[in-house]
Amino acid sequence: MANSNYSEDDIRSLDWKEHIRLRPGMYIGKLGDGSSLDDGIYILLKEIIDNSIDEFVMGVGKQIDLTITDHKVIVRDYGRGIPLGKVIDCVSKINTGGKYDSKAFQKSVGLNGVGTKAVNALSASFKVQSFRDGRTKVAEFSRGELTQEFKEEATTQKNGTCITFIPDDQIFRNFRYIHEFMENMLWNYAFLNAGLTIQLNGEKFASQRGLYDLLDRKTDETIRYPIIHLKGDDIEIAMTHNSQYGEEYYSFVNGQHTTQGGTHQAAFREAVVKTIREYYKKDFDASDIRASIVAAISIRIQEPVFESQTKTKLGSINAAPEGPSIRNWINDFLKKELDNYLHKHADAADALLKRILQSERERKEIAGIKKLANERAKKAALHNKKLRDCKVHLADEKHVRRFDTTLFITEGDSASGSITKSRDVETQAVFSLKGKPLNCFSLTKKIVYENEEFNLLQHALNIEDGIENLRYNNIVIATDADVDGMHIRLLMMTFFLQFFPDIVKAGHVYILQTPLFRVRNKKETIYCYSEQERKNALDKLGQKSEITRFKGLGEISPEEFELFIGKDIRIDPVIIPKDQKMQQLLEYYMGKNTPARQEFIVKNLRFEKEEIVAELPEIAGELAD
């Protein structure tokens, strides 16, 4: 019931740091523990680097040095340095900065003076030091509060700014920086800023060919024609087609990686279809043209409008306040440059046409099956217990994806029952598998519609027409910590890598880590995720403590499960190693059985050796089926 004594005393004004700490999601998106590409600790890092990038764009500071040890981050650039008299204001006064004058920072990433302040407020320790014309100024903060201000001193160091921070563990629980995610972020900065050198703990990131290098890194020998690289004023595009299913895009605005796309990415997808139809003078289906495309687009515009402070989706309609629409600008650019390229490179035009015709044949081949499968899926949805959806989707007919939504893919009724009872019904959904899925390695997409389990999962995720409509931001494979569970993990990852690799590459697929042991005495209970953690727990609680070995998710009570899928959830992202070819990876694990793979399984599974050896022949045989 509402407070009947509502008065002036109930009205509260927060200062800048209190508001950021109370509502961090408004400034850095989701918090997370570092297991997702878009977790807050990476946004903190990005906010600081963005300022250094803006200095480079302005023509000063060709190097950025990063040092990350444990939880401590140091970012040193060699730009102009913050004016010494404004060092404290620039990191602690909201809406204070040097980017409001559009002439000085016309096409900057950060324009609202919030980013660095958010990092300051959300850090247990924050230190800023500016070097400028032989003088330096230092200030230190804790959770946004100034703790120490030093007087200006003489220095021999080069101009620039050095920011040191430690994310607050009161906000970011059990966080970790995953090297692959940081590496991906820094490579993107290098690709977008030719001539810039970034160093992370001594590892060098630099590019001379821009988006061409990005696509070269993201593709392999399966591309159908050499990468097309087009550059114009404030626009750069690279594209090719490969042999995988799906569409794969990397889009950027003013150096910001727009992971959720936006108006520029939509304009590019539309312009590619229009240009190719006009070039071949054939009204190809848009899906056939874009099938298997891998493309990158980078634009620089004035005063970009993003859909959130984390800047992951562009909302701007125009390229400048009085300029052309982004849609027309990109369409005109592609119509001229891509058309010219195809006229000059007949081999590439030939290969592209063959890929389009192949996609057309495949689409028509499964058209009938697809129609029947879709009808089956709609009927099944009315009385299907395989998917227990979350409330945010049940209440939203458009099923717009939110960053905090999760789908757990479970094995069997007992495991799905435990998770269903303990989940957060607002944002967490459960999809229950029936037995072991089919090994779909080397099969065509026709199987997705013929196999009821795969078809229903595809519809639950809403990915039939690409991942832009993906309903859940996090797809978590939750299987038992035993041999069968590991096998199901492999089969599910094969499904995603074979038919929807862009979901994995975009960082949406995870493995749920559940405890192997429970160690407890009369006073305390510790859940252990490894043999070492079990030993540590025994050392702490005593060697006579009760030990329970969990062999299946169904053995864990719903009350306990709440601890493992709540705010302290442990999930490992599925990351494809940068030097690993996708086809080779799938062939090794899911192709015909080999002694080499048997040896790998024996050496790498985390179970008692005798248990592995006893069940190995069965696993190896099933993997080969």
N, C-alpha and C positions, 0 to 999 in steps of 0.2 A: 504494500500500500504506500502511496506517495507520502512524503513527510509533510504533515499539516503545518509545521512550524517553519516552512521554507522562508528564509529572510536574507538580509544583506550578509549575515555571517556565513551563509552557505556558499557565497560567491568567492572564488579563489583565483588569483592571478599567479601564473607560474612564470619564473624567469626562463631565459632561453635554454639553459642547461637542464633545468628541471623538466621542461616540456620534452626535450629530446630524449631524456632518460626514461620518462614516463611513457612516451609514445615513440620508441625507436623505429618501429615499422614504417612510420610516415617518412622517415629520413633515409633508411638503409634497407627497406624491404624486410624480408624475414631474417630472423637471428641465426638459427642453425648452429651446428658445431663444426662447420667447415667441410662437410661431406657433400655439399651441393655447390655447383658453379656460382649460384646467385646468393649464397649465404652472406650474411652481413660482414664477416671479417674480411672478405674479398672486396666488398664495397668500400670499407674503410681504406684499404690499400689503394683502391682505384681512385678514390677522391683525392688522395695526396698526389698520386702519380699524375692525375689529370692536370693539376696546377703546373707541374714540371713540363708536361707536354705542351701546355699553352705557351710557356716560355720558349720552347723550341720552335713552335709555329710562328712566334713573333721574331724569330731569327737569332735567338741567343740560347746558348746551352745545348751542345750537341751530344751530351752524355748524361745519363742518370745512373747512379749507383745505388743498388739495394742490398741490404744485409738483413737476412731473416734468420734468427737463431731461436729455437723453441718458440716463444710467444712474442718476442721482441722484434720490432720492425724499424729499420732506419732507411730513410729515403733522402738521398743527397743529389741535388741538381746543381747546374752551373749556369743558371739564368742570371737575371739582374739582381736577385735578392729582394726580399720585402724591404721597403723603406724603413729604416731602423726605428723611427719615431712611431711607426704604426704596427710594429711586430705583434704586440699584445692584442690590439684591436682586431687585426686581421684573423686571429685564431679564436677570439672569444667574444666578439660583438656580432650578433646576428645581422645579416644584411649589410655587412661591411666588406669591401673588397675593391679591386681595381678594374672590374670587368663591366661596370655599368655604363662606361663610355664606349659605345659600340664602335667608335673609330679605332680604339686601341685593341679591342678584342671582338672584332666583328663576327668571327666564326669560331667562338670558343665553346668548350663543352659546358663549363660551369659558369652560369651567369647570375645566380641568385644569392651568392654569398653565404651558403649554408654548409657546404661539404666539409671543409676543414673544421668548422665549429662542431659538427656532428662527431667527427673523429675525436676531437678534444673531449667532448662531453661523455663519450662512450669508452674512454680509455682510463685505465687505472693510473697510468702514468703517461704524460704527454709533454714533450720538450720541443720547442721551436728555436732555431738559431739561424740568423740571417747574416750573410757576409756581403758587405757592400763598400766598395771603394776603400779598402784597407781598414775598415772598421767592422765590428761584429756586435750583435746583441742577442742575449739568451733569456728565455723565460720558461718556467716549468709549471705544469698544472697537474692536478689529480681530479679526475671526474669533472673537468670543466672549471674547477676552482684554481685560481692562481696561487701557487705555493711558494714560488721564489722568482724574483726578478733581479737580473744582474745588470750592472752598469755597462755602458758601452766600453769596448776595449779595442786596442789596435790588433790587427791580424795580418798575416801574410797569405792567408788562404784566398783562393779564387772566389769571385762573386758567386752568389747562389744562396740556396736555402736548404737547411737540413732539418727534417722532421723525424723525431723518434717517438714511438708510442707502443704501449702494451695494452691490447684490448682488455676491457674490464671483465674479469671472470664472474662477476655478479650478473652481468648481462649475457655474456657468451659462455655457456656452461660446457666444460670439457672440450673446448675447441682445439682445432689443429689446422695447420696450413698444409694442404695437399700439393706436393710439388708440381704435379701434372697440371693442376688448375692454374697455378701461378705462371707456369711456363706458357700455357695457352694464352693467358692474358698478356704477357709480355711480348710474345710473338706477334699478337695482333697489333700492339703499339708499334712494333718495329715495321710490320708490313705497311702500316698506314702513314709512317713517317720516315721515308727513305732518307738516309744520311744520319739518322739518330742511332746511337749505340746505348743499349741498356745492359747493365751487368747485375746479375743476381748471384750473390755469393761467389763471384768470380766467373760465372757462366755468362757468355756473351750472346746478345740477341741483336741482330742487325740485318737489314734487308736493303737491296738496291733496286729490285724490280716490283716492289709494292704488292698489289693483289695477285699478280702472277705468281709470286713466291708463296703466297697464302694457299692458293689453289694447288700449286705443285706439291705442297706439304700435305694437303688434305686428300689428294687422289693418288692412284697407283697406275699400274700398267693396263688396267681395264678401261681407261678412257678411250672413247671412240674416235676422237680427233684432238690435235694439239690445242692447248688452252688458248682461247681468244682473249686478248688483252686490249681494252679500249680506254683511252684517257682523254678527258676534256677539261675545260675550266670548272673546277670544283666538283668534278664527277669522274669516277674511275670504276670500271667494270671488268671482271674476269669471269669466263664461263666455259664449260665443256659439258659433255654427257658421258656417263660411264655405264656399267652393266648392272648396277644395283637398282633395287626398287626405291620408289619414293623420290622426293625433291629435297635438295640440301642447299640452304642459303646461309650466307654470312653477310650481314648488313651492318653498315656503320654510318653514323651521323656526327660530323665534326670530331671524328676520332673515337666516338663512343660506340661500343659494340651493342647494337640493339637486338638482343637475343630473342625478343618477341616480335621483331619486325616493325611494321607500321606502314605509313603511307608511302614511303619510298620503296619498300620491298613489294608492296602490293602493286605499285606502278610499274616496277620492273617486271614482275610476273606477267602483267597484262601486256606490256610493251613487247616482250619477247614473243608472245603468241601472235600479236598483230604484225610484227615485222616479218616473222617467218612465214606466216600465211601469205603476205604480200610478195615475198621473195619467190616462193615456189608457186604462187598463184593457185593455191589449193586451200580449201576451207577445212584444214585438219582440226580434229577435236583438240581443245586446249590441253586436256590431260595427256594426250599422246605427244604433244610438243614438249611438255614439261617433265614427262616421265624420265627419271634417271638424271635430271639436270643437277649439276653442281655449280653454284655461282656465288660470286661475291660482288657487292656493290658498296661503294663509299661515296658519300656526298658531303659537301660543306655548304651550310646555309646560314643566313642571318637569323638570329633570335629563334632558335628551334624551340618548339613546344613539345615536351614529352608528357606521357600519360601518368608519370609518377616521378618522385625525386630520384629514384634509382635509374631513370633514363633508359629503360630497356625497350620502350616502344615509342616510336615517333608519332605524334598526333598532328604535326604541322600540315597545312594544306598548301601553303605557298613557300617558295624558296627564299623569299624576302618579303618584308612588309608590303612593298609595292611591286614585287616581282611576279614572275609567272608561276602557275601552279606546278607543284612537284610532278604531278601526273603528266602534264604536257611537256615539261622540261625533259624528263627521262624518256618519254616516248619519242620526242623529236631527236634526241641524241642517239638512241638506238636505231631509229628508222634510217638515219644517215650512216652512222659508223658501222653497225652490224651488217647492214645491207651492203655497204662498200666492201667490208671484209669478205663476205661470202662470195661476192662477184670476183674478188681478186684471188681467192683460195678455193678453187674448184674441188680439191680433194676433201677439204673440211666440209664443204657444202654437201658433197656426195655422202660422206659418212654420217652427217647429221640427218639427211633424208632417210638413209637406211635405218637409223635408230628410231626415227618417228614411225616409219612403216612397220617396224618390228613391234613397237608398242601398240600400234593400231591392231595388228593381227592378234596379239595377246589379249587385248581388251575385248575384241569381238569373240574370241575363243571362249572366254569365261562369262560372256554377257548373260547367257541363259542360266548358267549355274548361279551367277551372282544374284539375279533377280529372285530365284527360288530361295537362296540362302538368306537374302534380306527379309523376305516374307516370313521365313522360319524364325529369324531372329526377333522380328516384331511380335510374333505370336508367343515366342518363348518368354519375352520380356514381361508379358502379362502375368505369368504364373511361375516365373523362373526364380529359383532360390540360389542360383549360382552367383548372382550379383546382389549384394546387400549394399545399396547406395548410401551416400552421405546426405545429410539434410540440405546442404547448400545446393546440391544438384536437384534434389527432389522439389525444392522450392523455386528453382530457376529453370524455366522451360528452355532457355537458350543454352544452358549448360556451359556457360562461360568458364574457362579455366581460371582457378585462383592458385597463387603460389603455395598456399598452405594445404591444398587437397592431396590426399594420398590414396592409392589403391593397393591393398595387400593381395597378392596372388598366393593362395594357400593350397596345401595338399590335404585332401580328405575332410570329412565332416567334423572330426573331433578338433583338429587344429583350427579350422575356420570358425567353429563354434566358440572356442576360447577367445579368439581375436575379436569376433563379432560382439561378444559380451563385454569385452574390456576396452574396445576402441572408443575414440571420440566421435560420436555419431554425427557431429556437425560437419567434420572435414575428412573423416577416414571411412573408406569403403572397403568391402571384402569381396573377392572373386574366388570361388572355390573350384579347384580342379578335381576332376574325377579320375583317379589313377594317374599313370604316367602319360604325358602328352606324346604325340607322334614325333619321331626324329625327322624333321622336315629339311635336313640338309640336302641340297642339290635339287629339291623339288620346286616346281613353279608355283606362282601365286594362286593358281587354280585350287591348290590344296587348302588355302585359307577359307575358301567358301564351301568346299566339300566336307571339311572336317568341322563338325558341329562345335567342338570346344574352341578351336581357333576362331571360328566365325563369331561366336558369342563374345569372346574376349575382344576381338576387333571392334565390335559394336559397343561394348562397354566403354572402351577407350575413345571411341568416336574418331578412329584414324583411317577409315576407309578411303577418304579423299585427301590424306596428308595430315601432318601433325599440327597444322595451324589450329585445328579444332580439338586438339587433345584435351580431354576432360579433366585429367588429373596431372598435376605437375610432377608428382613423385609416384613412380611405379615400383613397388617393393616386392621382390620375390621372397616369400616367407616359407621356407621348407625346413624339415627336420634336420638336426645336426647329426645325420648318419649317412651311410652310403647311398641309400635310396633318395634321400633329400638332396644330396649333392648331384645325383644323376638328373633329378627333376630340374634343378637349377640350370644345368647344362642344356637340357632340352628347351627350357623357356628362353634362355639367352640365344640359342640357335634360332628360335622363332623370330625374335626381335632383330637379330643381326641379318637374318636371311631376307626378311620381308620389310622390316621397318628400321633399317640401320640408322636413319636420321634421328630416331628417338634416343638411341644409345649415344650417338655422337653429340646430341644436344644436352646430355647429362640428366636424363629423366629416369634412368633405370638403376635400381639399387638392390643390394642383398641385405636382408635383415639379419643382424647378429643377435642371437639369443643365448642366454647363459648355458654353459655345459654343466655347471655344478652349482649347488646351493650349500654353503657351509654356514652352520649356525650353532650357537650355544644358547643358554637361557637368556642372555642379555642382548645379543646382536645377531643379525643375519647378513651374510655377504654373498652376492651372486658373482660367479666367476665365469669369464668368457674364454679362459685358456687354462692349460695345466699349470702355468706359472702363477696365474692369479689364484688358483686353488692352493698352491703351496704358500703363497703370501698370506692368504686368509687363515690357513692353519697356523702359521707362525704368529698371527695376531690374536686369534681366538683360542688357540690351544690345540694340541694334537688329538685330543679326545673329542673334538667337536663332531657333530653329526654332519655327514656328507651325503648329499643326494645327487646322483648323476641323471640329468635330464636326457632322455634318448629321443623324445618326440615332443612336438609343440603341444600335443593333446594332453601331455602329462602335467603341463603347467597350468595352474588354476587361473581363472579370469582375473582374480584379485591380484595375483602376482604379475600377470601379463600387462596390467595397467602400468607397471613400473618400466616395462621394456619397450612399449610403443607410445609412451607419453613424451614429456619434455626431455627425458634422458635417453631417448631412443638411439640405438647404435646402428647405423646403416653404412655400408661400404658402397661407394659408387662403382658402377661397371665402367671401367676406363680401358679403351683400346690403346695399347702402347703405340707411340708415334711411329716406330719403325716396323710395326707388325702389319702385314697385308691381311685384309679381312678374309679373303678366300683361303689363304694358307692356314689361317687360324682355325676356321671352321673345318677344313679338311683334316687337320691334325687331330682335333678333338672329336669330331662327329663323322668323319669319313670311315672307310674300312679300317678294321682294327689292325694295329701294328704292335710289335713287341716294344717299340720305343714308347708308345703311349701307356702300355701296361707298366713299364718301368717308372714313368712319370707319376702315374697314379699312386703307386706304392710309396714313392718318395715324398709326395706332397700332400696327401690327404691327412687331416688332423685327427685320425682315430688310432686306436690301438692296432698295432701291426698285424696281430693274428686275425683281428676282425676284417681288416682289408684283404688279406691274402685269402681268407676263406670265401669272401664274396666277389673277389676280383674277376674270376672267369665269367660270372653272370653279368657284371657291369660291362666288361669288355665286349661280350657278345651282344648285349642290348645296344651299346653305342654303335655297333657295326650294322645293326638292323635298319 
